[in-house]
């Protein structure tokens, strides 16, 4: 292992590492054929968390693991770049006009438009599945030594619901361990508040490391 992890507040990363490297194979979930987990962290510790994940990634790779880091923010921006400029310009103009009258109305308009690029089976989930499929094809037969990190979720605030994303990729990850890096707060056993701002979402089945 590459030294000790940087901060006791990030002991969840150490717990995740221990479970990934269990002698019987990754045990990040207590449910068979549901290899998802959530690593919860304080949004204010974003850069510290990234440093921790880089250390863990290097550690795993040093032990022969295949690790893929997926930036949800990058997937969203790539979708916007593929859009016709006139459509994006129309969204921006309308948001600007509405904001002058009512900021909340402008935000709701923006949420409705942005949702088209993020939500549903044809949203970011589709891009995540494609990346995992490609990575799996490159490392056949290495299910227990392959890991997917889904990160940069905070870049999609306030337009994102991670529980919906996990539902859409469930059963489509080639049974590879997938860990969502979740900036937010735990309000109950399975209730998480995205960025400590949105109402608590209780619709979570994965194990939560916090």
N, C-alpha and C positions, 0 to 999 in steps of 0.2 A: 504494500500500500504506500502511496506517496504521502508520507507524513500523516499528521493528524489534521482533521478538518478545521477550518479557520475559526469557527465561532460556536460556542455552546448553544446559541440560539438556533443553529442549524443542525442540531442533533438529529432532526428528522432525516437529513441526507445520510447520516451514518446508519440510521435504522434501515433506510431503504437499501443502502449498499449491503448490509448484512443479509437482508432477505433475498436480494438478487443473487448473492453468492452462496446461498444455502446449499449444502451438500446434495440435497435431493432435487435441486433445480430451483429456479426463481419461485418464490412463494409470496408474491406481493398481493395476492388475493386469496381469500378463503373459499372462493367459488370456482368450481371446475370449469374450464373453458371460458373463463372471464378474467383475462389477464390485464386488468386495468388498475391503476392506482393514481391517487392525487397527492402531490406534494404541495402542501399549503405553506405560504410564506407571507410576511408582512410586505405590502406593496412598496413601502419605504425602503425595503432591503433588496430591491430589484438587482442592483449591481453586485451586491454581496452574494446573492443567490446565484447569479451567473458564474461568479468565480468558483463557488462551491460545485456547481454542475460541471464546470470545466475540469476541476480536480477529479471528480468522480468519473467523468468520461475518460480522462487519461488513464486513471487507475484501471478501469474495466478493459480498455483497449490493450493496456500492458499485459493483461491476463488472457488475451486472445478473444475478447468480445468485439462484436460489431455494434456500433452505436450511431444512431441517426438522430440528429437534432432538427426538428421542424419548427420554423418560425411561423406562427399563425398570422402575425402582422405582415410578414413578407408575402404570404399567400394572398392576403387581402389586397395589398398594394399591387401585386402582379395582376390581380383581376381588374383593378381600376385602370391599370396601364393598357389593358387589352380593350377597354371600353372606348366607344367613339367619343372624341373630344366634345362634340356638341351636346351629348347627353350629360356629361359631367359638368359642363358649363351651365346647362339649364338647372341642374341640381344646386349648384353654387349660387346662381342668381336668385333662385327662389328662396333659398335659405337666408340670403342676405336681405332680401326684401321683407320676409316674414319677421326676421330678428328685430328690425326697426319698429315693428308693431307689437310683437309679443315673443320674447326669447324662448318661452316654453313651446309655443306653437312651431317655431323654427326648428327646435330640437326634435320634436315629434315628426316633423316632415323629414328631417334628415334620417331619423331612425327608420322610417318606412322605406326610404330609398336605399339606404345602406344594407338593410335586411336582405334585399334581393341578391347581394353579393356574398353574404355570410351564411344565412340560415338555410335549413332544409337539406335534403339529400343531394341537391345539385349545387349547394353552396361550398364553403370551405371543406366540409367533410369529404366531398368528392376528390378534392385535391390532396387531402391527407391520405386517403385510401390509395390513390395513384402512386404517391411517393413511397408508401409502405410496401405496395406490391413490387415496385421496382427494386427497392432495397432487399426485399425477401428473395427475389429472383437472383440477385447477385450473391446471396449467401444461403443457398439451399441446404436443408438438413441441419441448420444451426439455430433452431428455435430457442433452445435454452441458453444460448450465448449471444443473443441479439436483443437489443433494447431500443425503443423509440421514445424520445423526449418530445413532448409538445409544449413549446414555450412561447414567450412574447404575447401571451393572451392579453396582458394589460394594454397593449397597443390597440386593442379593439373596443376598449371601454368607451361609451356605455352601450355598445351595440351587440354584445355577445353573451350567449348563454352556453357555458361549457357543458352542462348536463345534456343539452340537445345534441351537441357535437358528439359526445360519447355514445349516445343512442344510435346516431346515424352510422358510426364506424364500427359498432358492435357486430361481431361475426364476420368482419371484412378485413381483419388485420393479420390473417394467416397465423393466428394464435400466438403472435409475438407479444412480449410484455410491453405495454404502453403506459407511460407516466406523464400525466398532465401537470405542468408547473402552474399552480393556481395562486395568483395574488389576491389575498382577501382575508376574511376573518371567519373563524368557526363560531357559530352561534348556538349550536346544539350538536348532538352526536353526529348527525349527517346533514346538518344545515350549514351552508356556506354563503357568505355575503361577498359577492365579487367586488374587489377593490375597496372593501369596507364601506361601500356606498349603496349598492343595490339591495333591495329586499332579499332576505334569506331565501335560498333555493334549497329545498329539502329533497330534490329528486336525484339523489346520488346513491349508487350501489358500490362503487369502488372503495377500497381501503383508503383512508385518508391519513397521510403522514403529516404530523404537525408538532 
